[in-house]
Amino acid sequence: MGRGETLRLESEALRVDVDAASGRWCLLDKASGVRWPTSGEASVGASTALLGGFSDAAADKSKLTLTKRNGVTVAFELLDGGRSLGLRYAGDALGEVRVLADALATTDADGGYIVVPCREGLLIRADSGKAFRRTFGTSDYEGCHMNMLGVVKGGSALIVTWDDAYVFPEVQSTRPKEAAHRQDLTTALVLRRSARSLRLTPLGKGDWNALATGYRRIAEAKGLASTLRAKVQRNPKAELMLGAANVKLWTCLARRMNEESTKEESVVVRWTFDEAAAIAEHIRKDLGIERCLFIVGGWTEGGYDCRHPDNLPANPECGGNHALADAIRRIQALGYVACLHDNYQDMYRDAKSWNPAFIEKTPKGELVKGGRWLGGRAYMVCAPKQLELAQRPQNLPETRKLFAPWAYFIDTTYAVGPRECHDPAHPLGRNDDIAWKARLSDYARQLFGLFGSECGREWALPHSDFFEGLVGVSGKYFHSLDPAALGATVIPFWEMVYHDCQVCYGKYGYAADAAAEYVAHHVLCARPLHYHSIPDHLYWKTKPPFQDTIAARPRVVAVEPVDKASFRIRYAWAVEEDIARDWRVFVHFGSEGEIRFQDDHLPEPPTSQWRKGQTIQLGPRVVRIPPDLRAAAVNVYIGLFDLQDVGQRVRLPGCDAQRRVLAGRLHLRPELRFEPLAAPPPVARGAFTRCDNGWAEGLHPTDVFLKNTQEVLGPLHAATAHSRLTRFEFLSPDGALRRAVYGDGPEAVEATVNFGVREAEAKTRLGGVAVLPPWGFVVEGPRFAAFYATRWGGRDYPDGALFTLTLLEGESLAKPRQVRVFHAFGDPALPWGGKTHEVKREAIVTVP
């Protein structure tokens, strides 16, 4: 083969041209006519071992191999019947390789974007104006949770896939200063250690839907797409997980130890085991929740995150072994899946089994530390030792014998990224770590029946039944990743690939009265919620905690100078609901993280006298400017706090995470001037805690939220559990109105959700043109429908109303004979079947 010659591989799907001397190459997607890269040729990879040209080239119909004098080879190969192009690197001299950054580059002019499978999924467009660089390591925490990335440019879709945990994908966005386009978006794979191959699969014309469909075929070929149908066949109790709420009592016993785990700092019993069972019975019998994954944490001898891996006996503070066994029996008698929360990743120094030989080691032989949790400083147990500890007779076997829960949860197993250990007694690489954790999962699953762990990764699908933490974290889409910093939109890409393969939840507690967007996200994903903020003890029998949301909107009316060191300021409060008690006003002048000076004061009249519809004027008040203040301008934040407890602030409409309303910016120099913040339209972040005229009116706030949301999300998941999300669409130019279609044909279920800050119209089959408030939705399937809307069926609901409809008799909801109607809140009148029905709680409606 002559040097400098262009070599070619070709199939019905693609064509690849490779320069035999340099290795530079390009790929043509024959279905779309789009070339990767758009112009020129892509590098064979960046590595010191790849510098210079190739000395030899060999070719046949399906494979080209380039060889360097140092023995390094690069092979281009047609795979999967010619659908894919494989790149493979080999050679002892080969170190780290960075590849594809030029091959998969796209721009705003291309209409380009990248899909990253991080938790539910990120859609990163090339027109965001954001500049960044981020690594999404294979299976790392908030990395790539599938071994793939999707790229679209010019309406043509392509998938890059790999099989090794030493692949570290990088996404970079830059803004060129002199170019015809405004933004470059590139994707690179960094191959380290054993990672020596990747695969490119062009899909022709397509979008994120094509990426998902194309990757599902690849996942099935790899044996990853273990479906819920198969899991139910394996264990019929998995059927009880479909549509099940996730209720978790995290810390039945919360024992806090010092850093060294040598001194007890506090001990709190939040629930006894008897109370845990009573909560499950209350949820089933009083709230009518039919399916629930009920998880008990903090049951172990030391309490939550204490003294691992020594779990038994169950702690006496909550009732001991007998009480826990009785609680599990009572929970499962309700038809609920009882589950115990455990951990084999962490070991604490006060554990009876403490042994440094179990712990991961650094290259210097030092013990690898984990997080600082309730039990003190944790140390990271090496993966094969995790399985060894779990298999001890006193661990999982005895736990199964004593308590017999139908499911088991081992914390962190899927959440923490692939690990390395340098202990010569049990050395471990990233791929080995995954393999050992799969064995741990299989062992626990075989023993208990159903198994789940934290977050979730695709490699774990054949080894488990549920993930906790994939859908969201603490009422947000991510734990620490900020999609806005990447110019990204969260999309339900996981559901587009694997919705029918796993029961998935979010994790950690969150504020129900600020969770409207989180609920809307779960509607789009057709996933039940996780209820991880259950109040202590038998909460529904106690007086509900103070409701810390007040419907009053502050603003600055006027600011005028007094002298160089002070100014007068007047405030106004628009009161939207009566306020029952007295609060103190705080006014902070400063920045996001710093208070420079303030104007806290007791309002006159006091807040307990503020009534709905009033505008309360306060001031003028004289405020002095600190003489040493150098800032030319400060933000003005306003809020309310408790008279007795300065740390207790109320939640006001439009407030930030610190419960402050940003009223505007006060310019101090060169002249005093106040710049008000343009007020966004009011949005009901606590919409799903409403119960006016609804089923849960008068119940504890926890029960209101649980009932309202589970009545929508439970049946929605049950109706879609055996289908993929087959079509995802942005219905409005701003992308705020979104639709997800699960399944195909007459059995398809559609969820349309408004993620905007203003109302949006959506065309529906059952309700005509519906008007959706922010985070409102319409769900329509053949046997289940739901809506949270301000207009539906030709009827206006000015404050919004939530209903669900479940077919009891008839061909479908389009041709029903009998329907169960559930009403959560708002106007109880429902237009249905040619009549208007008054449904305050729930009713069976017969259609003639």
Secondary structure, DSSP 8 states (H G I E B T S, - for coil): --TT-EEEEE-SSEEEEEETTT--EEEEETTTTEEESSSS-B-S-B-GGG-S--SEEEE-SSEEEEE-TTS-EEEEEEEGGGTEEEEEEE-TT---EEE-TTTT-EETTTT-EEEE-STT-EEEETTS---EEEE--BT-TTSBSSSEEEEEETTEEEEEE---TTEEEEEEEE--SSSSSS-EEEEEEEE-TT--EEEEEEEEE--HHHHHHHHHHHHHHHT----HHHHHHH-GGGGGGTT-EEEEETTSEEEEE-TTS-SEEEEEES--HHHHHHHHHHHHHTT----EEEEE-S-STT-TT-STT---S--GGGTHHHHHHHHHHHHHHTT-EEEEEEESSEE-TTSTT--GGGB-B-TTS-B-EEEEETTEEEEEB-HHHHHHHHTSTTTHHHHHHHH--SEEEEETTTTS----B--TTS-B-HHHHHHHHHHHHHHHHHHHSEEEEES--GGGGGG-SEEEEEEEETTBS-SS--GGGGTEEE--HHHHHHGGG-EEEEES---GGG-HHHHHHHHHHT---EE----SSSGGGS------B--EEEEEEEEEEEETTEEEEEEEEEESS---S--EEEEEEE-SS-EEEE--B--SS-GGG--TT-EEEEEEEEEE--TT---SEEEEEEEEE-SS-TT-B-B-TT--TTS-EEEEEEE-SSS-EEEE--------TTGGG--TTSTTTTS-HHHHHHHHHHHHHHHHHHHHTTS-EEEEEE-STTS-EEEEEESSGGG-EEEEEE-SSS-EEEE-SSSSEEEE-TT-EEEE-SSEEEEEEEEETTEEEEEEEEEEEEEEEEEETTEEEEEEEEEEES--EEEETTEEEE-SSEEEEE--
